[in-house]
Amino acid sequence: MATDTILETRGLTKEFKGFVAVNGVDLAVTRGTIHALIGPNGAGKTTCFNLLTHFLTPTRGQIIFNGKEITGQRPATIARMGLVRSFQISAVFPHLTVLENVRIALQRKRGHSMDFWRSQRVLHEHDARARELIDAVGLAQFEQSTAGELAYGRKRALEIATTLALDPEMMLLDEPTAGMTHEDVERITALIRKVAANRTVLMVEHNLSVVSTLSDHITVLARGEVLAEGDYAHVSKHPDVVQAYMGTADA
C-alpha cells in the first residue's frame, strides 16, 4: 500500500440473503484529500460507508486504515483510531445548548463521558476548546441556543463541530448537504473545505455541484461495484457514468 494512502479497501463485499449490495470494491483514499463516493440510488454508497465504520460487517474483504487492518473492529475502536463518521455518530442533543453539545463531545474524546455528574469546575474545563470549535463552524453567536432551535444547516454545522471535537484524522461525511437550501449548501460546502485543510475527508454526496467544487478524487459506484474513478472532469464525461445516471433523480 502506498505511504500516502490513508484508507484502503480490498475486495470489500456485503451480501444480504443473496443480494450483493457491495461487490468487490477496491478503494484507495489519499491522505489530505477530499474524496467523493457518488452513484445513482441503490449504488451501495451508504452500505459501503457502514462497512468502513463497522456498522455493518463485511461478508468478505479487508479494510486498512493507516496501514493497519481494521476489518471487524468495533465502531468505537475505529473512532478512537481517528476515523470518525459525521452525522451518524455525532453527539447532538436537541435540548442542550450548542456549547453543552460540543463540551460533551470533548469529554467523550478524553474518556470523561460522566463528567456532567461532577463539579462545575470540571464541567467548564473544556469550555475554551468548545468555543474554538463553535467559532470554527460559524456558530459563535448561537453557543447558548439549544440545538433544537437551530436551523437545519446550522444543526449540520454543530454536528461537524462535535465530530471535530473527537480530533479525527479522517472524517466520513454521509450526504452533508442533503435537504438544505441553496444558502445552507454554500455555507456547509465552505465549512467542509475549511475543516479538510488538516485532515482527510471521504464523503457520500448527491449534489454534483458540491462534488465538483470540493472533490480532489471521485469514485463512482453502480450496482455495488466501482464504475469509474478520477477527477470530476474525467468521471462526468465517462460514458458508463453518464449511462448510470440517466433517468435517475441524482442526474
Rosetta blueprint (number, residue, H / E / L):
1 M L
2 A L
3 T L
4 D L
5 T E
6 I E
7 L E
8 E E
9 T E
10 R E
11 G E
12 L E
13 T E
14 K E
15 E E
16 F E
17 K L
18 G L
19 F E
20 V E
21 A E
22 V E
23 N E
24 G E
25 V E
26 D E
27 L E
28 A E
29 V E
30 T E
31 R L
32 G L
33 T L
34 I E
35 H E
36 A E
37 L E
38 I E
39 G L
40 P L
41 N L
42 G L
43 A L
44 G L
45 K H
46 T H
47 T H
48 C H
49 F H
50 N H
51 L H
52 L H
53 T L
54 H L
55 F L
56 L L
57 T L
58 P L
59 T L
60 R E
61 G E
62 Q E
63 I E
64 I E
65 F E
66 N L
67 G L
68 K E
69 E E
70 I L
71 T L
72 G L
73 Q L
74 R L
75 P H
76 A H
77 T H
78 I H
79 A H
80 R H
81 M L
82 G L
83 L E
84 V E
85 R E
86 S E
87 F L
88 Q L
89 I L
90 S L
91 A L
92 V L
93 F L
94 P L
95 H L
96 L L
97 T E
98 V H
99 L H
100 E H
101 N H
102 V H
103 R H
104 I H
105 A H
106 L H
107 Q H
108 R H
109 K H
110 R L
111 G L
112 H L
113 S L
114 M L
115 D H
116 F H
117 W H
118 R L
119 S L
120 Q H
121 R H
122 V H
123 L H
124 H H
125 E H
126 H H
127 D H
128 A H
129 R H
130 A H
131 R H
132 E H
133 L H
134 I H
135 D H
136 A H
137 V L
138 G L
139 L L
140 A H
141 Q H
142 F H
143 E L
144 Q L
145 S L
146 T E
147 A H
148 G H
149 E H
150 L L
151 A L
152 Y H
153 G H
154 R H
155 K H
156 R H
157 A H
158 L H
159 E H
160 I H
161 A H
162 T H
163 T H
164 L H
165 A L
166 L L
167 D L
168 P L
169 E L
170 M E
171 M E
172 L E
173 L E
174 D E
175 E L
176 P L
177 T L
178 A L
179 G L
180 M L
181 T L
182 H H
183 E H
184 D H
185 V H
186 E H
187 R H
188 I H
189 T H
190 A H
191 L H
192 I H
193 R H
194 K H
195 V H
196 A H
197 A H
198 N H
199 R L
200 T E
201 V E
202 L E
203 M E
204 V E
205 E L
206 H L
207 N L
208 L H
209 S H
210 V H
211 V H
212 S H
213 T H
214 L H
215 S L
216 D L
217 H E
218 I E
219 T E
220 V E
221 L E
222 A E
223 R L
224 G L
225 E E
226 V E
227 L E
228 A E
229 E E
230 G E
231 D L
232 Y H
233 A H
234 H H
235 V H
236 S L
237 K L
238 H L
239 P H
240 D H
241 V H
242 V H
243 Q H
244 A H
245 Y H
246 M L
247 G L
248 T L
249 A L
250 D L
251 A L
